[in-house]
Structure formats: C-alpha cells, structure tokens
C-alpha cells in the first residue's frame, strides 16, 4: 500500500488575537493531519486564544524572531512531527483558504514540490482585495525581473501563501536564510538552484487597515534585498559558495 502523505498546516502568528478565532472557524481542517501555530512573541492575547482552540498544537517564541526566523522554527517543528507536506497560511485572514485544495492537488497528482499563491491570476483582482494601487506596478515589475533572472514562469514571487514538501525542504539549507521577509525569496532561489519543481495556484486575498502592506520604505528595502539574493544565486551557479546555497546533504 502507498503511504498517505502527512499534511501539516503551520500558522505564523503575531498579534492576531482579533482574527484567530474566525480564521480557525473558516479553515477547512479536513485537509490536515495536524495544525501547528507558532506565536512570535505576540503582545496581545494570541497565545492564550490559540491554546483555547481545540485541534491546534501551540508554541510560543520567548522573543520575536521575525517573519523568517519564525517560519524557520515552524517548518522545523513540522518536519520533526513527520510532515510530508506543509501548508503555510497566515491566521490573520489575509489569504483565503480556497487555494489549499488546488495546491495539494498539484503536489499529490502532478509532482510539484513547492507551490506559491498567485494574487494576480484574475484580472484587476487587486481592486477587490484592497491592495494599495501604488503597489501593483512595483510588485508586478519586481515579479517580472526576478522571474526572468531565475528562469521561472511564476507570476507572484512575493506573496505569503506557500506549500512545501519534505523532499524540497530537506534538500536546501533554509535554516541559514534571513530572519526577515527575504527568507521567502531566498527559499525560491534555493528551490530553483536545486531544480525543484515549482508551481502556482490562484489565491484570494483581503487586505485591510495596517495589513494592506508594507510602507514604501520597506518595499524599497525588500526589493533591493532581492537583488542581493540574486547576486548570491548567480555566484552559487558559478561555483562560488554561499551559506544559503549549500545543499543540506553537502554539510
């Protein structure tokens, strides 16, 4: 008999006390064998609320590790719990769960090992999802440049819905990645270098209030950071070692 893959959902939580219960109520739990929440030192009641929700295994970082740092811990925990597939979805209701099933289908039936959401699959979807209009052109431009340089036909490289396989994560040195938001782009570059099959599925989003995205200053800082990642990527392709582009098996 073929073993059924163990699917674990990870929730990166930071000050999500106002959205966590609704998120948990609307999440299609039937797709998961286990759900893990890692609270990144929230200053509100996130941890207490998470502990009160039946069906979630809850961890709390004693200090704030940052987005990348928290994701490293969440992925590591999921792997130690025996995950074959890990679904990374935010508990702030920013990403709708409708993308989960098609993402799992692409992994289990089409052989993909890493799935990204695509916020721009539907024309002018940003008008409905609350994204700042000024952000659309810079994001699409960055997606185009990064996609061309990496040689991948992925339309939204800088969003937050991801699904990973154990096979992928055990081939790359993600623990050495940045503790900030660059973690996710570094992971994509690592996947490309490791010849991982990457796919995408449409993902619906709803931005509101402060969750409508980073400031212009942070967007510029992040964008410049992606070019630094690309520099290290091309150096690695040329045989010049870098800590984030060393395969796990080689350590």
C-alpha positions as CSV (number, residue, x, y, z in Angstrom):
1,X,0.0,0.0,0.0
2,X,1.1,3.6,-0.8
3,X,1.5,5.6,2.4
4,X,-0.8,8.6,2.6
5,X,1.4,11.8,3.0
6,X,1.1,13.6,6.3
7,X,-0.2,17.1,5.7
8,X,0.6,19.7,8.4
9,X,-0.6,23.3,8.4
10,X,1.6,25.9,10.1
11,X,0.3,29.3,11.3
12,X,2.8,32.1,11.8
13,X,1.2,34.2,14.5
14,X,2.0,37.7,15.7
15,X,-0.7,39.8,17.3
16,X,-3.6,38.0,15.6
17,X,-5.9,37.9,18.7
18,X,-8.6,39.8,16.7
19,X,-8.7,37.3,13.8
20,X,-7.5,34.0,15.1
21,X,-10.9,32.5,16.1
22,X,-12.6,33.4,12.8
23,X,-9.6,32.1,10.9
24,X,-9.8,28.8,12.7
25,X,-13.6,28.5,12.3
26,X,-13.4,29.0,8.5
27,X,-10.3,26.9,7.9
28,X,-11.0,23.6,6.0
29,X,-9.5,21.3,8.6
30,X,-10.3,18.1,6.7
31,X,-7.1,18.6,4.6
32,X,-4.8,18.5,7.6
33,X,-3.5,15.7,9.8
34,X,-2.1,18.3,12.3
35,X,-2.2,22.1,12.7
36,X,0.7,24.0,14.4
37,X,0.7,27.6,15.5
38,X,3.9,29.4,16.4
39,X,3.4,32.7,18.2
40,X,6.3,35.0,17.6
41,X,6.2,36.8,21.0
42,X,2.8,38.5,20.5
43,X,2.0,41.4,22.8
44,X,-1.8,40.6,22.8
45,X,-3.8,37.5,23.7
46,X,-2.8,35.5,20.6
47,X,-1.1,32.7,22.6
48,X,-4.0,32.4,25.2
49,X,-6.6,32.3,22.4
50,X,-4.6,29.7,20.4
51,X,-4.3,27.5,23.5
52,X,-8.1,27.6,23.9
53,X,-8.8,26.4,20.4
54,X,-9.2,22.6,20.1
55,X,-7.1,21.0,17.5
56,X,-4.1,23.4,17.4
57,X,-0.6,22.5,18.7
58,X,0.7,25.8,20.0
59,X,4.3,27.0,20.5
60,X,5.5,30.4,21.6
61,X,8.8,32.1,20.9
62,X,10.3,33.7,24.1
63,X,11.4,36.6,21.9
64,X,10.3,37.9,18.5
65,X,12.3,36.1,15.8
66,X,11.0,38.0,12.8
67,X,9.0,36.5,9.9
68,X,11.8,34.4,8.6
69,X,13.0,33.3,12.0
70,X,9.5,32.2,13.0
71,X,9.0,30.4,9.7
72,X,12.3,28.5,10.2
73,X,11.0,27.3,13.6
74,X,7.6,26.4,12.3
75,X,9.0,24.4,9.4
76,X,11.5,22.7,11.6
77,X,8.8,21.7,14.1
78,X,6.5,20.4,11.3
79,X,9.3,18.3,9.9
80,X,10.0,16.8,13.3
81,X,6.3,16.0,13.6
82,X,6.6,13.9,10.4
83,X,5.2,16.2,7.8
84,X,5.4,15.2,4.2
85,X,3.6,18.3,3.0
86,X,3.5,21.7,4.9
87,X,0.8,24.3,4.2
88,X,1.9,27.8,5.3
89,X,-1.2,30.0,5.7
90,X,-1.4,33.2,7.8
91,X,-4.0,33.3,10.6
92,X,-4.8,37.0,10.0
93,X,-7.4,36.2,7.3
94,X,-5.3,37.9,4.7
95,X,-5.2,34.8,2.5
96,X,-8.3,32.9,1.9
97,X,-8.2,29.1,2.3
98,X,-9.7,28.4,-1.2
99,X,-6.1,27.9,-2.5
100,X,-5.3,25.0,-0.2
101,X,-7.1,22.2,-2.1
102,X,-5.7,23.0,-5.6
103,X,-2.2,23.4,-4.1
104,X,-2.4,19.9,-2.5
105,X,-3.7,18.5,-5.8
106,X,-0.7,19.9,-7.8
107,X,1.7,18.3,-5.3
108,X,0.0,14.9,-4.9
109,X,-1.1,14.4,-8.5
110,X,1.2,16.5,-10.6
111,X,4.5,16.0,-8.8
112,X,5.2,19.6,-7.8
113,X,7.3,20.1,-4.7
114,X,6.8,23.8,-3.9
115,X,3.6,25.8,-4.6
116,X,3.1,29.5,-4.4
117,X,-0.1,31.5,-4.5
118,X,-0.8,34.0,-7.3
119,X,-2.7,37.1,-6.3
120,X,-2.9,38.3,-9.9
121,X,-4.5,35.3,-11.6
122,X,-7.7,37.2,-12.0
123,X,-7.5,40.5,-13.9
124,X,-7.7,43.5,-11.7
125,X,-8.2,41.4,-8.6
126,X,-6.2,43.8,-6.6
127,X,-9.1,46.3,-6.9
128,X,-11.3,43.9,-5.0
129,X,-8.7,42.6,-2.5
130,X,-7.8,46.0,-1.0
131,X,-4.2,46.2,-2.2
132,X,-2.8,49.7,-2.5
133,X,-2.9,50.7,-6.2
134,X,0.6,52.2,-6.0
135,X,2.0,48.8,-5.0
136,X,0.7,46.9,-8.1
137,X,3.1,48.1,-10.7
138,X,6.2,47.8,-8.5
139,X,5.2,44.3,-7.4
140,X,4.5,43.2,-11.0
141,X,7.7,44.7,-12.2
142,X,9.7,43.0,-9.5
143,X,8.0,39.7,-10.2
144,X,8.9,40.0,-13.9
145,X,12.5,40.9,-13.3
146,X,13.0,38.2,-10.7
147,X,11.2,35.6,-12.7
148,X,13.3,36.3,-15.8
149,X,16.6,36.2,-13.9
150,X,15.6,33.0,-12.1
151,X,14.2,31.5,-15.3
152,X,10.8,30.6,-13.7
153,X,7.3,31.2,-15.1
154,X,5.8,32.2,-11.7
155,X,3.7,35.3,-11.7
156,X,3.7,36.2,-8.0
157,X,7.0,35.5,-6.2
158,X,6.5,37.9,-3.3
159,X,3.3,36.8,-1.5
160,X,2.6,34.7,1.6
161,X,0.7,31.6,0.7
162,X,3.1,28.7,0.3
163,X,3.0,24.9,0.3
164,X,6.2,22.9,0.8
165,X,7.2,19.3,0.6
166,X,9.6,17.5,2.9
167,X,11.6,16.4,-0.1
168,X,12.2,20.1,-1.0
169,X,13.0,21.3,2.5
170,X,15.4,18.6,3.2
171,X,17.4,19.5,0.0
172,X,18.0,23.2,0.9
173,X,19.7,25.0,3.7
174,X,16.7,27.1,4.8
175,X,17.9,27.4,8.4
176,X,20.7,29.8,7.1
177,X,18.1,32.1,5.4
178,X,17.3,35.6,6.6
179,X,15.1,36.2,9.7
180,X,13.1,38.9,7.8
181,X,10.8,38.7,4.8
182,X,13.7,38.0,2.4
183,X,13.5,34.4,3.8
184,X,10.8,33.5,1.3
185,X,12.6,34.8,-1.7
186,X,15.8,33.1,-0.7
187,X,13.8,29.9,-0.5
188,X,12.6,30.3,-4.0
189,X,16.1,30.9,-5.3
190,X,17.3,27.9,-3.4
191,X,14.5,25.8,-5.0
192,X,15.5,27.0,-8.5
193,X,19.1,26.1,-7.9
194,X,18.2,22.7,-6.5
195,X,16.0,22.1,-9.6
196,X,12.8,21.8,-7.5
197,X,9.5,21.7,-9.5
198,X,7.7,24.9,-8.5
199,X,4.1,25.6,-9.3
200,X,1.4,28.2,-8.6
201,X,-2.3,28.4,-7.8
202,X,-4.7,31.4,-7.7
203,X,-5.0,32.8,-4.2
204,X,-7.7,35.2,-3.0
205,X,-6.6,37.9,-0.6
206,X,-8.2,40.6,1.5
207,X,-6.1,43.5,2.7
208,X,-7.5,46.0,5.2
209,X,-6.1,48.5,7.7
210,X,-2.5,48.2,8.5
211,X,-2.5,44.8,6.7
212,X,-2.7,46.5,3.4
213,X,1.0,46.0,3.1
214,X,4.5,47.3,3.9
215,X,5.4,51.0,3.7
216,X,7.1,52.4,0.6
217,X,10.4,52.5,2.6
218,X,10.2,48.8,3.5
219,X,9.1,47.9,-0.1
220,X,12.2,49.6,-1.5
221,X,14.4,47.9,1.2
222,X,12.9,44.5,0.4
223,X,13.2,45.0,-3.3
224,X,16.9,45.8,-3.1
225,X,17.4,42.8,-0.9
226,X,16.0,40.5,-3.6
227,X,18.8,41.7,-6.0
228,X,21.4,40.8,-3.3
229,X,19.8,37.3,-3.1
230,X,20.0,37.0,-6.9
231,X,23.7,38.0,-6.8
232,X,24.4,35.2,-4.4
233,X,22.3,32.9,-6.6
234,X,24.4,33.6,-9.7
235,X,27.6,33.3,-7.7
236,X,26.5,29.9,-6.5
237,X,25.7,28.8,-10.0
238,X,29.2,29.8,-10.9
239,X,30.6,27.7,-8.1
240,X,31.2,30.4,-5.5
241,X,30.0,29.1,-2.2
242,X,27.4,30.9,-0.1
243,X,25.9,29.6,3.1
244,X,22.3,29.7,1.9
245,X,23.1,28.0,-1.4
246,X,24.8,24.9,0.1
247,X,22.7,21.8,-0.1
248,X,21.9,20.1,3.2
249,X,23.4,16.9,2.0
250,X,26.7,18.6,1.5
251,X,27.0,19.9,5.1
